[in-house]
Amino acid sequence: MPFFSVIIPLFNKAEYVERTLNSVLLQSFDDFEVIIVNDGSTDNSLKIAESFTDDRIVIYSKDNKGVSTARNYGVIKATSNYIAFLDADDIWKPNHLDALHNLIVDMPSCALYCMGYIKQKSDKSKIRAQFGTIADGYKGVVSAYFKNSLPFTIAGMGAVAVNKAKFIEVGGFTEGVTHGEDIELWTSLALQDKVALHNIATVIHLINIKGRVSNLKIDDKVFPDFSQFNTQESHSADLKHYLDNNRYAIALGYRLAKDSKNYKFWKNQIELENLNKKQKLLLKLPVDLVVTLKEIHQFLLEKGFYISTFR
């Protein structure tokens, strides 16, 4: 039995999947299997994946049911006790699985194991994820997961490994949810068990690229039902603050789309004291001005300037 099962959902990533798979096969720690779940791709993605001859790679093809269903199916097929998730357009540095393996060996009682990561839009536009007050290089159990998951969530998709039994225990990813399904799952795990982090960047997470679910029109997105955490939020200001910032991101998306009904639905769940001045301002400004500011933000991102309303 391999130590890791690497789960890669695949849907129309022909431009990226070869580079992603090469980054897996170049890992210095090589005790793993790779499970690719082809989620009904209509481009050349499957053919490219099938061109790899490494016997550690297994490919399953299914009708398109979304990334949550694909990942859950991959876990069902996994033979390892630890699951490492990777999207088909992200990249692992060669030491990623080795660092995760060492973290698991050092802290075997955790449910979720996290590495640092870099968000990249272009060669000019890169930013190292910062986790609250946690120092670069920190290795250990995270004492305040939700407090330190702003401005970036500690558990980033592609930068985590999860204990398979714990994953199954909380029910896996909610099928049908297309956006924020990872936030929902990591929240469930962090509420029930310990989270370990080695804060060195071993993952490059590409943003704003063709085919990403995050780039769908908001009308095509399905978000988690965060109300399932209302009881826990009433006892944890850190959790409420964290989830309100996620609700804010959804509300702002609906505001930019000029969907007042859904905007109000999400905004009304937020305690405004959990937002910073920039976030509050974007909820007050005329919507056309907010749209213009969003366009300026995208332009600056292309030029290598990263500006976030979460800090």
Buried (B, 14 or more C-beta within 10 A) or exposed (E): EBBBBBBBBBBBBBBBBBBBBEBBBEBEBBEBBBBBBBBBBEBBBBEBBEEBEEEBBBBBBEEBBBBBBBBBBBBEEBEBBBBBBBBBBBBBBEBBBBBBBBBBEBBEEBBBBBBBBBBBBBEEBBBEBBBBEBEEEBBEEBEEBBBBBBBBBBBBBBBBBBBBEBBBBBEBBBBEBBBBBBBBBBBBBBBEBBBBBBBBBBBBBBBBBEBEBEEEEBEEBBBBEBEEBEEBBEEBEBBBBBBBBBBBBBBBBBBBBEBEEBBEBBBEBBEEEBBBEEBBEBBEBEBEEBBEBBEEBEEEBEEEEEEEBBE
